Structure formats: C-alpha cells, structure tokens
Amino acid sequence: MNSRSRIFEILFALAGMVVLTVLNMSHSEHETQPSTPFSSFDDGPEGYHAWYELLVKEGLDVSRFSQRAAFLDASTATLIVAEAPAEFAVPVLESDVVALADWIREGGTLIVLGNVSAFRRIADELKPSPMRSVSSMTLRTAGINHLDAASKSPSIRRAYAGRGAIIYLADARLLTNSRISRGDRARFAFWLAQTRRRTGNVAFDETPHGYLTAVHWWLLFPRTLVAAIVAGAIIVILAMVGAGIRFGPPIHPVQRRDPSSSEYIEAVASLFARADAAHKALTDALHSVARLIAKRVGLPDDVPIGILADRLARPELRAALLELENVSSIASPDAANLIRGIASARLLRKEILTNELRRG
C-alpha cells in the first residue's frame, strides 16, 4: 500500500467522523419526548400549544427553552414555567436555582403556572418583595373583562426582585388548549406574555416536561472558539494532504561549499570596489609607512615624503615610496594601482624592519 492510498483512507475516516458528529448533533437537538400536560409541544386538551401558536401569530419572538438554567441570558426576557407530572419532571439542581435567581435579578420575568415544585426554592434564593395580587382594574385596562362565567378574576400575584419580576398564576389549566378560547383568556394569555421588564423573546420552559437538550462539549465554548477549532482541524487535514501527496518532482537543494582563498580575495576586492575603499587603503598604507620611516630616522611624523625618500639608502626603496605616494594621490585608483601601491608598502615595511636605512 503506497502513501497516497493511506492518505485517502485517513481522509475518508475523518469525513466519516464528521458526518457522525453532525448526525449526533442533529439528533440530540431534535429528539422528541412523549407529550405531557402544560407543555407547548402538547396539542392535546391539557397542553399549551395553542398559547404558543397565539403568541407566534401575534408577532412575538417565541421560543422553547430546553437547557439548564445556566444557559439563560439576556436574549430571553420572559420564561414561562408550568407544573409537570412527576414521571417527566427533571430534577432541579441547586445550581439551576441560583442561575435562575441571578437571571431574574438582571431583568428577567418568570411566569409560574400551577404547583411548580422548585418555586419555593427559587423564592428563598431570590428573596423578592412581598407578592401582591394583580387587581382587576389592571386587567380591565388591558381589555380583559371576562375570563369565563365562573372566574372573572383569576388568582394572579406578582413580586419584584432586582430588575426582574415573578408572576404566579395558581390555576395552570386556565390557558390550556381546551380552555384558552373561552372569554377573554386569549387576550389574557397575550397580556401575560407581554408583561416583561426588558426586551427579548418569550420562552416556554420545557425542561420540567422532559425536554432537556444534552450538553455537548461544543455547547460549553463560545461559537467563535468552536469555529476556530474546526478551522484549525481543516488546516491540519490540508497540511497532511499536502505533505502526503506529491504534486511535482522533488527539488534538491544546492550544496553549499566553503569558498577558496582566491574567491575570498576576489570577494573582498569586489566589496572594496563597491565601497570605493581603494583610495582609503592606499592613503592609510602611505601614512603608516611614513610614520614608521620617520620614527626610525628620528624625524617628526609630518615630514614631507620627499625628505623621507632622501633618507633611504637604496634607490629601489626611494622609488617604492614615491610610487606609493603617487598612487595614493589618485582619487579613484583601479585594481592595478591598488596592487602596485600595496606591493610598494609591503616592500618598504619589510626593509624598514631590517634597518636598511641611511641615517643623516
């Protein structure tokens, strides 16, 4: 099996994992439960599906909440919680009570219908103001005059905590599918959902009825972080594909070697030429040789070159010093002048060190 076949097998395996993950997410998000009383999913006589559809028809932003209370945020303005049969009820954790109380303090409105087991725990954690009955005058102002022949003023109470509020309706059956059409109950259901302290959607809490969305790891992180993780995984896969599949012939790097002595000298000479350093090198060589000769014959450093040349015993040394002075006076000496000048300086320094001078 070659490397290309192995790469394709890895890609197929990764694609299968992605498909299974997406299917699992879709299944967990759309998993259904048996219908229960007072649930917005239930279209039977004791459900709240008609209430839900009424709010949608009236143009409200309505949703269903099926997560732990820790996932409540400012996008939800009103949460409707109704009692549920014991066989479907999801245990309310202490962390749920604390999160729900914090959400109310930040401006959320909690509507409790019927005998909700966790209501007392929420009230103890929240410590709201005393609950007061909503007057019939308030209902009539909203256009609610007759709920039914037997009950014109339902037992509805309200309390405030922080920036939020709690509304308690004792009779959870008042707004079920089979009763919401009586009297002004539909108007009352709309008014109840509109009684909120901030802007946001109205959510029916379905967790007491067994609709609890599983908390997967991708739900625990911000969406931007999950998107970054997915993008990073795609980049890694593409890098693996690029490393495993050859798209052209291999490129062999050029073997580097150390330069020879002649190449090094040529490179230094080229550097000097680009920097116009030949003139300075000849000038420095002349001054160095002149100082050395003056020191040996006992003259000052600033003695003219002609006087120093007269102190040299051999004619070739005098000629070398004058040649060095001549080429150092050229503004832009070429390579030949540079070589002649440096050769003259080398000859003079060698002879000076052997004391081949004539002292006057």
Secondary structure, DSSP 8 states (H G I E B T S, - for coil): --HHHHHHHHHHHHHHHHHHHHHHHHHHHS------TT-TT--STT-SHHHHHHHHHTT--EEEE-S-GGG--TTEEEEEEE---TTT-----HHHHHHHHHHHHTT-EEEEES--TTHHHHHHHH--S--EE--HHHHHHTT---S-SS-SS--EEEEEETTEEEEEES-GGGGSTTTTTSTTHHHHHHHHHH--SSSSEEEEE-GGGT------GGGSS-HHHHHHHHHHHHHHHHHHHHHHS--S------------HHHHHHHHHHHHHHTT-HHHHHHHHHHHHHHHHHHHHT--TT--HHHHHHT-SSHHHHHHHHHHHHHHT-SS--HHHHHHHHHHHHHHHHHHHTT-----
